[in-house]
Amino acid sequence: MIGGIRPVHYPQLLKINEEFVHWLSPLDEQELKRILKLAGYARQINSAQGVIIAYPHDVDYPDHKNLNWLRPRVENFFYIDRVIIDSAAQGKGFGRQLYNDFEYYARTKGFSNLACEVNTKPDNPGSHKFHLSLGFEPIGEQYFQSYEKSVRYYKKAL
């Protein structure tokens, strides 16, 4: 059920990104291909009904605001950048399965921490609850005036 993200998955991935764009950044196929090239982990479940795209802390992505906030604060981390579960697939355990797979992958690659951010403006209470249930701890917040968004950062020691 869990596998790599292939071109056949792009339309579904772009569809669910658009559905939740208020919590994510916009994405078109060109940008999707770019971020997938940078990703250290990019997997989907059940024909892209859920996806995780993540980067190691040392990825060459100098303009990534969240990575830049995390780098001086968290050691040897793998950053979960984009998690999307299709609304029709929510509640089926796909998020937990993807996170278990990702955590296993990060451990085998020698990472000490997982890190992510969850929107606080607009708030995403389900995602906060989900990350806390998996053992993530809040470590700070940041407001992006130009986007009128704010996020809470989380980390989980491995």
C-alpha positions in Angstrom: 0.0 0.0 0.0 2.9 2.4 0.7 5.2 3.2 -2.2 7.0 5.9 -4.0 5.3 8.9 -5.7 5.3 8.4 -9.4 4.0 10.6 -12.2 0.7 8.6 -12.3 0.1 9.9 -8.7 0.6 13.6 -9.6 -3.0 14.4 -10.5 -4.4 13.0 -7.3 -1.6 14.6 -5.2 -2.2 18.0 -6.8 -6.0 17.6 -6.3 -5.6 16.9 -2.5 -3.1 19.7 -2.2 -5.6 22.1 -3.7 -8.3 20.8 -1.3 -6.1 21.7 1.7 -4.2 24.7 0.2 -5.3 26.9 3.1 -2.9 24.9 5.3 -0.3 24.2 2.6 1.5 26.2 0.0 0.1 26.1 -3.6 1.5 23.5 -5.8 1.6 22.9 -9.5 3.2 20.0 -11.4 6.4 21.9 -12.0 6.8 22.7 -8.3 5.8 19.2 -7.4 8.6 17.8 -9.6 11.1 20.2 -8.0 10.3 19.4 -4.4 10.3 15.7 -5.2 13.8 16.0 -6.5 14.9 17.6 -3.2 13.0 15.2 -1.0 14.8 12.6 1.0 11.5 10.8 1.6 8.4 11.0 -0.7 5.9 8.3 -0.3 2.2 7.8 -1.0 -0.4 5.3 0.3 -3.4 3.7 -1.5 -2.9 5.4 -4.9 -1.9 8.8 -3.4 -4.9 9.0 -1.0 -2.2 10.1 1.4 1.3 11.5 1.0 4.4 12.6 3.0 7.2 14.6 1.5 10.1 15.2 3.8 13.7 16.6 3.7 16.8 15.9 5.7 18.0 18.9 7.7 21.0 19.5 5.4 19.1 19.5 2.1 20.2 22.3 -0.3 17.0 24.4 0.0 18.2 27.8 1.2 14.9 29.7 0.8 12.8 27.2 2.9 11.5 29.3 5.8 10.6 26.4 8.0 13.9 24.6 7.5 15.7 27.8 8.2 13.8 28.3 11.5 14.5 24.7 12.6 18.2 24.3 11.6 19.6 26.3 14.6 17.2 24.7 17.0 17.1 21.0 16.3 20.0 18.7 15.6 20.2 16.0 13.0 16.5 16.1 12.0 14.3 14.9 9.1 11.7 17.5 8.3 8.1 16.6 7.3 7.2 19.3 4.9 4.0 18.2 3.3 1.5 15.7 4.7 -1.9 15.4 2.9 -4.6 12.9 3.4 -7.6 13.0 1.0 -10.7 14.0 2.8 -12.4 10.8 1.5 -9.6 8.7 3.1 -9.4 10.4 6.5 -10.0 8.2 9.5 -8.7 5.1 7.7 -5.3 5.2 9.5 -3.3 6.2 6.4 -1.6 9.1 8.2 -0.5 6.9 11.0 0.8 4.2 8.5 2.7 6.8 6.6 4.2 8.3 9.8 5.2 4.8 11.0 6.9 4.1 7.7 8.6 7.5 7.7 9.8 7.2 11.3 11.3 3.7 10.5 13.0 5.2 7.4 14.5 8.1 9.4 15.8 5.8 12.1 17.5 3.5 9.6 19.2 6.6 8.1 20.6 7.7 11.4 18.5 10.7 12.2 18.0 11.8 15.8 14.8 13.8 15.4 11.7 14.3 13.3 10.5 17.9 12.9 7.4 19.5 11.4 5.1 22.5 11.6 1.4 22.7 11.9 -0.7 25.8 11.1 -2.0 27.9 14.0 -3.4 30.5 11.6 -5.5 29.2 10.1 -5.6 26.7 12.8 -5.4 23.0 12.1 -6.5 21.4 15.4 -6.8 17.9 14.1 -3.2 18.0 13.0 -2.0 19.3 16.3 -3.8 16.5 18.1 -2.5 13.9 15.7 1.2 15.0 16.2 0.8 15.1 19.9 -0.6 11.6 19.9 2.5 10.4 18.0 4.8 11.9 20.7 5.8 15.1 19.0 6.4 18.1 21.3 5.9 21.8 20.5 9.2 23.7 20.3 8.2 27.2 19.1 6.0 29.3 16.8 6.5 31.7 13.9 4.2 34.2 12.2 4.6 34.9 8.5 3.3 38.4 8.0 3.5 38.3 4.2 1.3 35.2 4.2 -0.8 36.1 7.2 -0.2 32.6 8.5 1.4 31.3 11.6 2.7 27.8 12.5 3.7 25.8 15.6 6.9 23.7 15.2 7.1 20.2 16.7 9.9 17.7 17.1 10.1 14.1 18.1 13.3 12.5 19.4 14.0 9.1 17.8 
